Amino acid sequence: MLLAPKSKLVMIGDSITDCERARPRGEGLFGAIGKGYVSLVDALLTSAYPELGIRVVNMGTSGNTVRDLKERWQTDVLDLKPDWLSIMIGINDVWRQYDLPAQTEQHVDIAEYEETLEQLIKQTRPQLQGLVLMTPFYIEPNAADPMRSAMDQYGEVVKKLASKYDAKFVDTQAAFNRVLAHIYPATLAWDRVHPNMSGHAVLARAFLQAVGYDYNRGL
């Protein structure tokens, strides 16, 4: 397992990461870390690797785009001095282009997305032991669907940056695609964006696989 003893893992993103976390920081109280994939990652790390004392901090904020991450990066990432950082952002950057097509001021095109995300990664990567980059996703099996197609393009940006900055890459869309080969999208998310617990488990498993988690440890 790649996370060293006493590591602090900060996980930042939008509502999928947020998932009702406590403010100002998602830690310290029961349920304060949220009710989604971050809480599953925290629970599974603690259950299999209790001796490592890994600290998971949820810094997701609902509705965020990469622009919003840039605005709060100093306080919500750099000031926390993480050993490991996980970033999953981009769903709202794409979604606003489809659910609010006339409100162009809220749209984050792919060029701005890549430039901003790379800027944040570049300034942070030297301070980290490890970085995990997770793609945005759309829980839709039809790759020709316009929003799914756009999301895949933003995911390719994440893949390119992961390679460039020696980050662990998590293809969340591929993880969902494996499940969607067998069940209807609404089984995981009524709006194809906000997963239920089964969907969050898909995300947590994909993340843990990237950091070398051993499900058989201690059994």
Backbone torsions as a table, in degrees:
resi	resn	phi	psi	omega
1	MET	NA	133.5	-168.7
2	LEU	-77.2	-27.4	-178.3
3	LEU	-73.8	125.3	-177.4
4	ALA	-79.4	163.7	177.1
5	PRO	-55.3	140.4	178.0
6	LYS	65.1	20.3	178.1
7	SER	-68.2	145.5	170.2
8	LYS	-105.0	120.3	178.7
9	LEU	-107.1	113.3	175.5
10	VAL	-99.0	129.6	179.8
11	MET	-118.2	118.1	-173.8
12	ILE	-122.4	148.4	-179.5
13	GLY	173.3	-148.9	-176.2
14	ASP	-105.8	-146.7	-175.2
15	SER	-64.8	-28.1	-179.9
16	ILE	-65.6	-35.5	176.2
17	THR	-79.8	-44.4	-177.9
18	ASP	-53.9	-68.0	173.5
19	CYS	48.2	48.7	175.7
20	GLU	69.1	33.9	175.5
21	ARG	-67.5	159.5	178.3
22	ALA	-78.0	156.4	174.2
23	ARG	-110.2	154.4	0.3
24	PRO	-77.5	-19.6	178.5
25	ARG	-131.4	143.9	-175.6
26	GLY	-81.6	67.6	178.7
27	GLU	-159.8	165.6	167.2
28	GLY	99.1	-28.6	-178.3
29	LEU	-126.0	158.6	178.1
30	PHE	-58.5	126.3	179.1
31	GLY	80.8	-5.5	-174.2
32	ALA	-70.1	-19.5	-178.5
33	ILE	-83.6	2.7	179.1
34	GLY	97.6	-179.5	-173.7
35	LYS	-122.1	21.2	-175.9
36	GLY	-119.7	-147.5	-174.1
37	TYR	-62.7	-29.5	178.6
38	VAL	-64.0	-42.0	179.3
39	SER	-66.8	-34.2	177.4
40	LEU	-68.9	-41.4	176.2
41	VAL	-59.8	-46.1	-179.8
42	ASP	-61.0	-46.6	-177.6
43	ALA	-65.4	-42.0	-177.7
44	LEU	-71.7	-36.1	175.0
45	LEU	-63.8	-44.1	-179.2
46	THR	-66.1	-39.4	-176.1
47	SER	-71.6	-34.1	-177.2
48	ALA	-95.7	-27.3	-176.2
49	TYR	-129.5	54.5	-175.2
50	PRO	-61.7	-29.3	-177.2
51	GLU	-73.2	-14.6	-178.0
52	LEU	-80.6	-24.3	178.7
53	GLY	60.6	42.8	-178.4
54	ILE	-74.8	133.8	-178.9
55	ARG	-106.6	119.9	-179.9
56	VAL	-105.0	129.2	-179.1
57	VAL	-121.4	123.8	-179.9
58	ASN	-93.6	117.4	177.2
59	MET	-121.3	32.8	174.0
60	GLY	-73.7	148.4	175.9
61	THR	-137.6	121.6	-176.4
62	SER	-56.4	137.5	176.5
63	GLY	85.4	-3.9	-174.5
64	ASN	-69.2	145.8	165.6
65	THR	-113.1	-179.9	178.2
66	VAL	-64.1	-26.6	174.7
67	ARG	-61.4	-43.8	-179.1
68	ASP	-66.4	-37.7	176.4
69	LEU	-60.1	-41.6	179.8
70	LYS	-59.9	-38.8	-177.9
71	GLU	-68.2	-30.9	-176.3
72	ARG	-111.6	12.3	-174.9
73	TRP	-61.9	-40.7	-177.5
74	GLN	-62.3	-50.3	-175.9
75	THR	-76.7	-35.3	-170.2
76	ASP	-98.1	-6.9	174.8
77	VAL	-131.1	-64.9	-172.6
78	LEU	-60.6	-43.7	-178.4
79	ASP	-68.1	-20.6	-179.7
80	LEU	-83.6	-12.5	177.5
81	LYS	49.9	59.4	179.5
82	PRO	-71.2	151.8	169.6
83	ASP	-83.3	-42.3	175.7
84	TRP	-122.1	144.6	179.1
85	LEU	-131.3	133.3	174.0
86	SER	-116.7	130.7	179.7
87	ILE	-122.4	126.2	169.3
88	MET	-133.4	105.7	-176.6
89	ILE	-145.3	151.2	176.3
90	GLY	136.0	-19.4	-177.8
91	ILE	-61.6	-47.8	-179.8
92	ASN	-71.2	-30.2	176.6
93	ASP	-57.8	-38.9	178.0
94	VAL	-84.3	-46.4	-171.6
95	TRP	-58.9	-40.8	-178.4
96	ARG	-61.2	-23.8	177.7
97	GLN	-72.0	-17.8	-176.4
98	TYR	-110.4	-38.7	-179.7
99	ASP	-89.3	-19.4	176.9
100	LEU	-131.2	63.0	-173.3
101	PRO	-62.8	-28.2	-178.2
102	ALA	-82.8	-18.0	-177.9
103	GLN	-92.1	70.6	-172.2
104	THR	-64.3	-21.3	178.8
105	GLU	-66.7	-17.9	178.6
106	GLN	-93.4	-3.7	-176.9
107	HIS	-84.9	135.7	175.6
108	VAL	-114.2	103.8	-178.1
109	ASP	-71.5	169.2	-170.5
110	ILE	-67.6	-30.7	178.4
111	ALA	-66.9	-44.7	177.7
112	GLU	-66.5	-39.2	178.7
113	TYR	-57.9	-50.1	-178.3
114	GLU	-65.0	-44.8	-178.4
115	GLU	-62.4	-45.0	-177.3
116	THR	-69.5	-45.3	-179.7
117	LEU	-62.7	-41.3	179.1
118	GLU	-65.6	-38.0	177.8
119	GLN	-59.6	-44.0	-179.9
120	LEU	-66.4	-42.0	179.6
121	ILE	-65.4	-44.8	-175.4
122	LYS	-61.3	-40.2	-178.0
123	GLN	-77.5	-16.8	-174.2
124	THR	-104.9	-32.1	-171.2
125	ARG	-54.4	-40.7	-178.5
126	PRO	-63.3	-20.0	-177.7
127	GLN	-90.5	-4.7	-171.8
128	LEU	-104.4	146.8	167.0
129	GLN	-74.8	-35.4	-178.7
130	GLY	-156.3	151.3	-179.3
131	LEU	-131.6	135.5	175.6
132	VAL	-119.5	125.5	177.2
133	LEU	-112.8	120.0	-178.3
134	MET	-108.8	134.1	-178.8
135	THR	-71.1	153.8	164.3
136	PRO	-69.7	166.6	-175.4
137	PHE	-148.6	164.1	171.3
138	TYR	-139.1	122.8	-173.2
139	ILE	-80.8	70.1	-176.4
140	GLU	-142.7	118.1	-176.0
141	PRO	-72.9	-20.0	-178.4
142	ASN	-80.4	104.2	-176.9
143	ALA	-66.7	-16.1	179.0
144	ALA	-85.8	-9.9	175.0
145	ASP	-56.6	132.5	-173.5
146	PRO	-55.8	-44.5	-178.7
147	MET	-71.9	-37.9	176.7
148	ARG	-62.8	-43.3	179.7
149	SER	-61.5	-43.6	177.7
150	ALA	-64.0	-41.4	-179.4
151	MET	-62.4	-38.1	178.5
152	ASP	-63.0	-36.6	178.3
153	GLN	-66.1	-40.2	176.6
154	TYR	-66.8	-34.7	176.3
155	GLY	-63.6	-34.3	177.0
156	GLU	-65.7	-32.7	174.6
157	VAL	-62.0	-45.4	179.6
158	VAL	-61.6	-42.4	179.0
159	LYS	-61.1	-43.1	179.9
160	LYS	-64.2	-42.3	-179.2
161	LEU	-70.2	-33.7	177.1
162	ALA	-62.5	-41.5	178.5
163	SER	-67.3	-41.2	-176.4
164	LYS	-67.4	-35.2	-173.3
165	TYR	-112.4	23.1	173.7
166	ASP	52.6	51.6	179.3
167	ALA	-108.5	154.2	171.1
168	LYS	-74.7	129.6	-174.9
169	PHE	-103.1	129.4	177.8
170	VAL	-118.8	111.4	178.5
171	ASP	-88.0	89.5	-176.6
172	THR	-67.4	-32.7	179.2
173	GLN	-63.6	-42.6	177.5
174	ALA	-62.6	-38.5	178.6
175	ALA	-62.6	-43.0	177.4
176	PHE	-69.5	-36.9	-179.0
177	ASN	-58.1	-37.5	179.4
178	ARG	-62.0	-37.6	179.3
179	VAL	-76.7	-38.5	-177.7
180	LEU	-69.1	-12.7	173.9
181	ALA	-67.7	-14.1	-174.5
182	HIS	-122.9	-23.3	-176.4
183	ILE	-134.2	158.5	-178.2
184	TYR	-74.2	143.8	-176.7
185	PRO	-52.4	-39.2	-178.0
186	ALA	-63.5	-17.5	175.6
187	THR	-66.1	-25.1	-179.7
188	LEU	-104.4	-31.3	-176.5
189	ALA	-160.4	122.6	-176.9
190	TRP	-63.1	-32.3	-178.7
191	ASP	-106.3	7.6	179.7
192	ARG	67.4	13.3	179.5
193	VAL	-127.8	-50.3	-174.6
194	HIS	-95.0	104.9	-173.0
195	PRO	-72.5	152.2	166.0
196	ASN	-80.2	-170.8	-175.0
197	MET	-64.0	-33.5	176.6
198	SER	-63.0	-40.7	177.3
199	GLY	-66.3	-39.5	177.0
200	HIS	-65.8	-32.1	176.5
201	ALA	-65.7	-35.6	174.8
202	VAL	-59.5	-45.0	179.3
203	LEU	-65.7	-45.0	-178.6
204	ALA	-62.4	-43.7	179.9
205	ARG	-63.0	-40.4	179.8
206	ALA	-65.0	-41.4	177.8
207	PHE	-63.3	-48.9	-176.1
208	LEU	-64.3	-34.6	176.3
209	GLN	-61.4	-38.1	-178.1
210	ALA	-67.0	-27.4	-178.4
211	VAL	-102.7	13.3	172.6
212	GLY	79.2	27.9	-179.9
213	TYR	-66.0	136.8	180.0
214	ASP	-108.5	107.4	-178.0
215	TYR	-68.2	-21.0	-178.3
216	ASN	-89.5	-3.3	-175.4
217	ARG	-63.8	128.5	176.5
218	GLY	82.1	1.3	-178.0
219	LEU	-99.4	NA	NA
